Amino acid sequence: MQTNEWFYLNKPVRRVIAGHRMPSALFEAMNIICNSMGIEFCRTGIGDEGIDADYVEPSKILTPNNHLDWNVLKNDR
């Protein structure tokens, strides 16, 4: 059992898969975090062969340098 707030992994996280019932705000936050850290972000989807992990495009509120675009956030309200 780990009691510290953080722990180290033997291998880095390469992909995060979100469930289909994840709230939209959490989904967007995870998309921003994963893309800014270079982690592939996917969402579960049902395809012909069963459940798939479908790739999610980077958030539209990120700049090319993976920074938040505050102008997009202001205009999105």
Backbone as ProteinMPNN parsed JSONL, in Angstrom:
{"seq_chain_A": "MQTNEWFYLNKPVRRVIAGHRMPSALFEAMNIICNSMGIEFCRTGIGDEGIDADYVEPSKILTPNNHLDWNVLKNDR", "coords_chain_A": {"N_chain_A": [[0.84, -1.175, 0.0], [0.479, 2.216, -0.771], [1.252, 5.221, 0.783], [2.009, 7.784, 0.266], [1.368, 10.854, -1.577], [2.112, 10.746, -4.262], [3.449, 8.279, -6.501], [5.975, 6.29, -8.066], [6.181, 4.935, -11.333], [7.195, 1.937, -12.988], [7.198, 1.908, -15.755], [6.441, 4.53, -18.033], [3.213, 6.165, -18.359], [1.432, 5.571, -21.276], [-0.995, 5.72, -22.549], [-4.308, 6.841, -21.938], [-7.527, 5.77, -21.245], [-10.755, 6.824, -21.481], [-13.916, 6.272, -19.97], [-17.255, 5.841, -21.357], [-19.167, 7.19, -19.895], [-18.006, 9.307, -18.588], [-18.049, 12.508, -17.076], [-18.46, 15.531, -19.009], [-16.854, 17.804, -18.407], [-14.745, 16.721, -16.898], [-13.768, 14.972, -18.812], [-12.823, 16.776, -20.783], [-10.849, 18.078, -19.268], [-9.088, 15.929, -18.759], [-8.325, 15.402, -21.383], [-6.901, 17.744, -22.025], [-4.798, 17.606, -20.12], [-3.574, 15.1, -20.736], [-2.763, 15.497, -23.436], [-1.011, 17.658, -23.13], [1.017, 16.43, -21.8], [1.945, 14.589, -23.544], [0.623, 12.141, -23.736], [-1.331, 9.606, -25.12], [-4.793, 9.981, -25.631], [-7.844, 8.378, -25.258], [-11.22, 7.228, -25.916], [-13.744, 4.984, -24.837], [-15.507, 2.978, -27.158], [-18.095, 1.373, -29.032], [-17.665, -0.992, -31.429], [-17.725, -2.939, -34.516], [-16.343, -5.197, -33.785], [-16.553, -5.351, -31.078], [-15.756, -3.745, -27.967], [-13.911, -0.811, -28.348], [-10.943, 1.274, -28.163], [-11.128, 4.418, -28.924], [-9.325, 6.954, -30.553], [-8.919, 10.302, -29.364], [-9.126, 13.553, -30.551], [-6.809, 16.268, -29.919], [-7.626, 18.812, -27.504], [-9.572, 21.671, -28.462], [-8.955, 23.995, -27.205], [-6.297, 24.224, -26.793], [-3.156, 25.635, -27.625], [-0.752, 25.432, -30.367], [1.59, 24.922, -28.937], [0.777, 23.459, -26.788], [-0.413, 24.986, -24.767], [-2.943, 26.619, -22.82], [-5.439, 28.306, -24.624], [-6.547, 31.233, -23.911], [-8.24, 33.04, -25.143], [-9.99, 31.458, -26.645], [-11.268, 30.178, -24.544], [-12.586, 32.352, -23.315], [-14.376, 33.141, -25.321], [-15.976, 30.941, -25.549], [-18.03, 30.869, -23.806]], "CA_chain_A": [[0.0, 0.0, 0.0], [1.228, 3.461, -0.896], [0.641, 6.274, 1.597], [2.389, 9.096, -0.26], [0.458, 11.388, -2.583], [2.599, 10.327, -5.569], [4.298, 7.103, -6.546], [6.687, 6.176, -9.33], [5.86, 3.766, -12.14], [8.34, 1.348, -13.673], [7.083, 2.348, -17.147], [5.573, 5.715, -18.098], [1.871, 6.004, -18.918], [1.436, 5.882, -22.706], [-2.358, 5.927, -23.024], [-5.398, 6.906, -20.97], [-8.797, 5.462, -21.901], [-11.891, 7.338, -20.711], [-15.182, 5.565, -20.138], [-18.265, 6.608, -22.095], [-20.001, 7.963, -18.971], [-17.222, 10.339, -17.909], [-18.625, 13.85, -17.251], [-17.785, 16.266, -20.081], [-15.807, 18.684, -17.867], [-13.611, 15.861, -16.55], [-13.242, 14.48, -20.084], [-12.052, 17.871, -21.385], [-9.654, 18.276, -18.437], [-8.171, 14.817, -19.023], [-7.814, 15.609, -22.734], [-5.885, 18.797, -21.932], [-3.653, 17.1, -19.354], [-2.886, 14.048, -21.493], [-2.091, 16.055, -24.611], [0.113, 18.501, -22.723], [2.085, 15.556, -21.311], [2.32, 13.652, -24.599], [-0.026, 10.855, -23.49], [-2.463, 9.376, -26.019], [-6.069, 9.993, -24.921], [-8.853, 7.633, -26.006], [-12.529, 7.035, -25.284], [-14.306, 3.699, -25.213], [-16.552, 2.993, -28.174], [-18.528, 0.037, -29.435], [-17.5, -1.196, -32.865], [-18.163, -4.233, -35.043], [-15.624, -6.284, -33.122], [-16.673, -5.219, -29.625], [-15.4, -2.457, -27.381], [-12.658, -0.27, -28.866], [-10.417, 2.511, -27.589], [-11.087, 5.36, -30.041], [-8.47, 8.118, -30.34], [-9.592, 11.587, -29.205], [-8.318, 14.676, -31.027], [-6.457, 17.218, -28.853], [-8.624, 19.827, -27.19], [-9.518, 22.871, -29.302], [-8.525, 25.158, -26.429], [-4.844, 24.205, -26.655], [-2.375, 26.234, -28.7], [0.203, 24.452, -30.898], [2.611, 24.619, -27.927], [0.08, 22.795, -25.684], [-0.809, 25.924, -23.725], [-4.35, 26.992, -22.921], [-5.743, 29.507, -25.399], [-7.543, 31.92, -23.08], [-9.225, 33.678, -26.02], [-11.007, 30.449, -26.947], [-12.047, 29.974, -23.324], [-13.454, 33.516, -23.106], [-15.416, 33.176, -26.35], [-16.742, 29.701, -25.502], [-19.071, 30.98, -22.774]], "C_chain_A": [[0.883, 1.235, 0.0], [0.523, 4.545, -0.097], [1.009, 7.671, 1.126], [1.392, 9.552, -1.321], [0.826, 10.911, -3.986], [3.391, 9.044, -5.447], [4.89, 6.997, -7.943], [6.321, 4.872, -10.023], [7.127, 3.241, -12.797], [8.371, 1.757, -15.141], [6.149, 3.555, -17.184], [4.204, 5.377, -18.697], [1.913, 6.429, -20.378], [0.046, 6.204, -23.229], [-3.319, 5.955, -21.845], [-6.683, 6.67, -21.747], [-9.93, 5.898, -20.983], [-13.124, 6.49, -20.999], [-16.221, 6.451, -20.799], [-19.169, 7.44, -21.192], [-19.241, 9.048, -18.217], [-17.874, 11.704, -18.142], [-17.791, 14.68, -18.229], [-16.669, 17.177, -19.573], [-14.56, 17.881, -17.502], [-12.952, 15.327, -17.819], [-12.353, 15.535, -20.746], [-10.76, 18.12, -20.604], [-8.63, 17.171, -18.684], [-7.549, 14.943, -20.413], [-6.691, 16.644, -22.722], [-4.629, 18.277, -21.247], [-2.871, 16.071, -20.16], [-2.124, 14.614, -22.681], [-0.919, 16.938, -24.234], [1.286, 17.673, -22.213], [2.51, 14.516, -22.344], [1.751, 12.259, -24.42], [-1.22, 10.731, -24.431], [-3.75, 9.279, -25.2], [-7.128, 9.35, -25.807], [-10.149, 7.571, -25.212], [-13.055, 5.677, -25.736], [-15.424, 3.896, -26.228], [-16.892, 1.571, -28.561], [-18.457, -0.05, -30.953], [-18.003, -2.563, -33.278], [-17.542, -5.404, -34.295], [-15.686, -6.198, -31.604], [-16.292, -3.826, -29.169], [-14.015, -2.041, -27.859], [-12.218, 0.922, -28.031], [-10.202, 3.473, -28.749], [-10.255, 6.584, -29.674], [-9.31, 9.386, -30.259], [-8.637, 12.681, -29.68], [-7.97, 15.599, -29.861], [-7.523, 18.297, -28.703], [-8.451, 21.06, -28.061], [-9.046, 24.093, -28.53], [-7.025, 25.155, -26.152], [-4.198, 24.868, -27.863], [-1.433, 25.17, -29.255], [1.307, 24.071, -29.902], [2.019, 23.965, -26.688], [-0.166, 23.708, -24.494], [-2.286, 26.245, -23.908], [-4.496, 28.28, -23.714], [-6.884, 30.227, -24.687], [-8.582, 32.634, -23.924], [-10.34, 32.707, -26.394], [-11.883, 30.225, -25.727], [-13.021, 31.123, -23.095], [-14.628, 33.513, -24.076], [-16.331, 31.963, -26.319], [-17.904, 29.782, -24.518], [-20.388, 31.392, -23.33]], "O_chain_A": [[1.904, 1.288, 0.686], [-0.674, 4.767, -0.277], [0.385, 8.646, 1.545], [0.664, 8.741, -1.892], [-0.059, 10.695, -4.814], [3.948, 8.757, -4.388], [4.35, 7.561, -8.895], [6.171, 3.835, -9.379], [8.028, 4.013, -13.125], [9.446, 1.933, -15.713], [5.168, 3.598, -16.442], [4.068, 4.412, -19.45], [2.376, 7.525, -20.691], [-0.088, 6.887, -24.244], [-3.172, 5.201, -20.883], [-6.91, 7.292, -22.785], [-10.057, 5.414, -19.859], [-13.342, 6.048, -22.128], [-16.086, 7.675, -20.804], [-19.876, 8.319, -21.685], [-19.788, 9.649, -17.292], [-18.218, 12.033, -19.277], [-16.567, 14.552, -18.274], [-15.641, 17.313, -20.235], [-13.441, 18.318, -17.77], [-11.727, 15.239, -17.897], [-11.258, 15.223, -21.215], [-9.704, 18.345, -21.196], [-7.436, 17.446, -18.804], [-6.374, 14.625, -20.597], [-5.649, 16.438, -23.343], [-3.519, 18.485, -21.738], [-1.647, 16.155, -20.258], [-0.97, 14.252, -22.91], [0.08, 16.966, -24.953], [2.421, 18.15, -22.191], [3.343, 13.657, -22.054], [2.336, 11.289, -24.901], [-2.031, 11.652, -24.529], [-3.794, 8.576, -24.19], [-7.291, 9.729, -26.967], [-10.177, 7.824, -24.007], [-12.839, 5.267, -26.877], [-16.184, 4.862, -26.159], [-16.065, 0.668, -28.431], [-19.103, 0.718, -31.667], [-18.634, -3.266, -32.489], [-18.144, -6.472, -34.184], [-14.947, -6.9, -30.915], [-16.48, -2.848, -29.892], [-13.064, -2.818, -27.785], [-13.009, 1.506, -27.29], [-9.214, 3.364, -29.476], [-10.451, 7.181, -28.616], [-10.291, 9.538, -30.987], [-7.481, 12.73, -29.261], [-8.746, 15.708, -28.911], [-8.224, 18.64, -29.655], [-7.327, 21.457, -28.368], [-8.763, 25.128, -29.134], [-6.529, 25.973, -25.378], [-4.645, 24.68, -28.995], [-1.323, 24.096, -28.664], [1.896, 22.997, -30.024], [2.672, 23.915, -25.645], [-0.131, 23.263, -23.347], [-2.816, 26.155, -25.015], [-3.753, 29.237, -23.495], [-8.05, 29.866, -24.846], [-9.71, 32.821, -23.468], [-11.508, 33.094, -26.453], [-13.101, 30.097, -25.85], [-14.17, 30.889, -22.718], [-15.75, 33.845, -23.696], [-17.36, 31.952, -26.995], [-18.686, 28.837, -24.416], [-21.358, 31.528, -22.584]]}, "name": "protein", "num_of_chains": 1, "seq": "MQTNEWFYLNKPVRRVIAGHRMPSALFEAMNIICNSMGIEFCRTGIGDEGIDADYVEPSKILTPNNHLDWNVLKNDR"}
